[in-house]
């Protein structure tokens, strides 16, 4: 996920404020694992331990509960390869390779597919932008009209005989939803489309067949483990520096249970209660 | 009990503060609930979240690691980057539930 750099100072200010209210520990979802370090320094100075979720700052936390993006993407790739019987073209709609999560997801997918000599990977950067992902996917199924081979303007005509992707991997929930909704994708039921993430819309897309599968993180386990780690630390027990909460490959075989397990839509109270 | 906090039995308080990036979590601890707030932050009335179903296929409970019995009462604060995102909402619900279990 692309994280807005401008928000890191705000989170630092919030951490500093949290050190003033008399808590024994902080569970933190770092908006930027580097930008949040001044806040972690403030917590350390106040003697307040921090457990991070979703990102692992280089220093300043007693533990981090962080999913293995590479493992999730590897599972997605293995599912795709099996669905294609080991041959075809896979369009990898990457996030941002400058982002550790984006790089790990690209690496995991490629590692899984590299085991199959007859699978080619067409990797495209999207900067995590769903609209870009959708446009890239659409462009993969078209050829340029005569005279515009290098820069097809419009309209774009599908090429049923040209080399086209037989599977698409989208590296985020939003990108997967956008790509699955693209007519050029939706009109190809034989196309294997796999997303990354377990948000409600993504699971719904698996349930209605728009997506074949998604690799879902486990936020419930993540939150519980983070609290356990912090309590263990407060008890004086040693805790591991990093815990992987695991993940789940969601397909039509288990999406019903996945949807049933979603939490309430509005679980948290706002300032008005 | 560590820290000052007002004790409210059986009640857990949530509050959002700042620019919506902060979720403040007061946790039930050993039969008592601590309430914490940032200076100047609005305080929400009690509002419990619906617990995550346990044993569900999509998000099995972390039963292999906890609940952990706390040696002393505690209060934790949860800061999430995107409180409206389903992922972070699920994290918050689970953290709330587990904190109650750990402090029981």
Interface residues (C-beta under 8 A of the other chain):
Chain A: X3 X7 X10 X11 X13 X14 X15 X17 X18 X20 X21 X22 X23 X24 X25 X26 X27 X28 X29 X30 X31 X53 X197 X198 X199 X200 X203 X216 X217 X218 X219 X220 X221 X222 X223 X224 X225 X226 X227 X228 X230 X231 X232 X234 X235 X236 X243 X245 X248 X250 X254 X257 X258 X259 X260 X261 X262 X263 X264 X267 X268 X269 X270 X271 X272 X273
Chain B: X2 X3 X4 X5 X14 X15 X16 X17 X18 X19 X21 X22 X23 X24 X25 X36 X37 X38 X39 X42 X43 X44 X45 X46 X47 X49 X50 X52 X53 X56 X57 X58 X59 X60 X61 X62 X65 X66 X67 X68 X70 X71 X72 X74 X75 X76 X77 X78 X79 X80 X81 X82 X83 X85 X86 X87 X88 X89 X90 X91 X92 X93 X94 X95 X96 X97 X98 X99 X102 X103
